[in-house]
Amino acid sequence: MNDINVLKSLRKDILLAAYKAGEGHVPSAFSILELIFGFYKQLHSDQQSLAGKDIKDKFVLSKGHGALALYAVLAEFDYFSKTWVENFAQENSLFGGHPDWLKVPGVEASTGSLGHGIGIAAGMAYAQKIQGNNSKIFCLIGDGELNEGTVWETCLVANHHKLSNFIVLVDQNHSSDRAIKTEPLQDKFRSFGFLTKSINGNNFDEVKAIYADKSEYETPRAIIAETIKGFGIKEMENNPEWHHKTPDAKTFESFMSQLI
Amino acid sequence: MRKTFSEITDQIIREDEKTVLLLGDIGIFAFRKTIEDFPLRAMNFGIMEQTMISFASGLAKEKFIPIVHTIAPFLVERAYEQLKVDFGYQQLGGNFISVGASNDYSSLGCTHHCPGDVAALLNIPGFEVIVPGSQMEFKEAFYKKYANNNPTYFRLTEFPNRENLPFNNGQGLKLKNGNAATIIAIGPVLDLVLPAINNLDVELLYINQIMPFNRELISSNCKSNKILIVEPFYSGTILPYIMESLRGRTLLIEQAGISRDFMTDYVTISKQQDMKFYQEYNILEKISRLIGSNS
């Protein structure tokens, strides 16, 4: 199956899990799916090669409400069974509405309260750096999360310690526009000492190129990923009504048919 | 206590390469040699307590042992959610050492007071809370506990007891036998308690680790049903644990501790010790009332 078809299949998993549970932030998961899939695809590919067998790059989902996408991708890479979709967010499940690193294999941090994961990820990057390891720590945050002061505190710290192995991915799906405008994001991150790049976060070729880049940098980086919240289902795209809403049976069938 | 903290921490940083010291822009002079010798593992993190705690949990996630230090209200109250989520919920080990216990920084105003720190931390499952009464207790506790893989709070005070007691692995101590009542003293209030009970037929129990709470110390003693709890933080903080330890008994309980008021009179430290604390605590009067009452 090619990448585009895998991504469609993962969107179906996400939708099915949310439908069965009557729970989940589906549009957030859809906006970040390419970004998460790209990381694990590259990691998997690196670790298959002899030279990359020791690569221990890590991914922290700071916007924990996108957990559905993380679970779908981790299952795709065999961290656990695809049966996760059957009991997502149900009693005694391993898979909550926000990820728990003590329960779910492959999850690096228990997130959900915004503005925490990025600080945790920076600490992880610092730990790698002072041990002389070249592992990179990727951290995905949301544009709404940029409202949290701890995001910018962490940027100060990352720049001060020249955490060149620390890469912040911003899911710029514009969900924050109704509250606080965050643009121009590249200028903001640059002023904090980050190297920046803007990509289309739902274009998998552009996403792949980020993770395939093995250049050595001297500063932390910020990738501003322009995404569409709810990408893949027209009724959901950029529609705030769907932020934390799950489909009924009829709508579910209609949405699934769009993902073929 | 602060000097003891800097000395023992310097020693630990030198001995244990998995430790990392994060200072919230305080204690920099005391730690100047540590920072100079170990710039990667001892740093002035700056004034951003929430991020300092999250960052520390990232270090813990990667098997380092963070030692985080700043003033109590900024460490506990400002960064409370980070302590709860990043360490408590994630079950990661770390050390949090505060200065400015309760109203120690009385003249600096209420922004720098923190009599609610212990009560707040008791709401985070898995947190160990240590309230040493003397320098030696702290030294022993810190050396024993810093690598315990639990989030652990050490509450330093500017006013330790004159007598150094053993930490006793946080199990507490029975310091005096007596029948008329039991006095339960926490950490640095011991110096307030001892003169008041000198010639009285009362039992004295001493606690320097609040959580995990040693119920056995309470349940196997406290022969009298008359109990006075003397706390160096908000009065009533440990009452539920005493009640739980003595479940099923009818008790007459008096409490002495910090009252739930903002202390806005900038009373000087020495006066606070001499006057206000004694007035608030009023230990002798409370004991007399307790002993004289019918239970």
HADDOCK unambig.tbl for C-alpha pairs under 7 A between the chains (distance, minus, plus):
assign (segid A and resid 110 and name CA) (segid B and resid 90 and name CA) 6.40 0.50 0.50
assign (segid A and resid 116 and name CA) (segid B and resid 54 and name CA) 6.14 0.50 0.50
assign (segid A and resid 119 and name CA) (segid B and resid 51 and name CA) 5.57 0.50 0.50
assign (segid A and resid 119 and name CA) (segid B and resid 54 and name CA) 4.87 0.50 0.50
assign (segid A and resid 119 and name CA) (segid B and resid 55 and name CA) 4.82 0.50 0.50
assign (segid A and resid 120 and name CA) (segid B and resid 54 and name CA) 4.81 0.50 0.50
assign (segid A and resid 120 and name CA) (segid B and resid 55 and name CA) 4.78 0.50 0.50
assign (segid A and resid 120 and name CA) (segid B and resid 57 and name CA) 5.84 0.50 0.50
assign (segid A and resid 120 and name CA) (segid B and resid 58 and name CA) 4.12 0.50 0.50
assign (segid A and resid 121 and name CA) (segid B and resid 58 and name CA) 5.90 0.50 0.50
assign (segid A and resid 122 and name CA) (segid B and resid 55 and name CA) 6.05 0.50 0.50
assign (segid A and resid 122 and name CA) (segid B and resid 58 and name CA) 6.86 0.50 0.50
assign (segid A and resid 123 and name CA) (segid B and resid 55 and name CA) 4.12 0.50 0.50
assign (segid A and resid 123 and name CA) (segid B and resid 56 and name CA) 6.08 0.50 0.50
assign (segid A and resid 123 and name CA) (segid B and resid 57 and name CA) 6.94 0.50 0.50
assign (segid A and resid 123 and name CA) (segid B and resid 58 and name CA) 4.12 0.50 0.50
assign (segid A and resid 123 and name CA) (segid B and resid 59 and name CA) 4.98 0.50 0.50
assign (segid A and resid 124 and name CA) (segid B and resid 58 and name CA) 4.49 0.50 0.50
assign (segid A and resid 124 and name CA) (segid B and resid 59 and name CA) 5.40 0.50 0.50
assign (segid A and resid 124 and name CA) (segid B and resid 61 and name CA) 6.92 0.50 0.50
assign (segid A and resid 124 and name CA) (segid B and resid 62 and name CA) 6.09 0.50 0.50
assign (segid A and resid 127 and name CA) (segid B and resid 59 and name CA) 5.62 0.50 0.50
assign (segid A and resid 127 and name CA) (segid B and resid 62 and name CA) 6.37 0.50 0.50
assign (segid A and resid 130 and name CA) (segid B and resid 40 and name CA) 6.63 0.50 0.50
assign (segid A and resid 150 and name CA) (segid B and resid 50 and name CA) 6.87 0.50 0.50
assign (segid A and resid 150 and name CA) (segid B and resid 51 and name CA) 5.76 0.50 0.50
assign (segid A and resid 153 and name CA) (segid B and resid 48 and name CA) 6.76 0.50 0.50
assign (segid A and resid 153 and name CA) (segid B and resid 51 and name CA) 6.49 0.50 0.50
assign (segid A and resid 154 and name CA) (segid B and resid 51 and name CA) 6.32 0.50 0.50
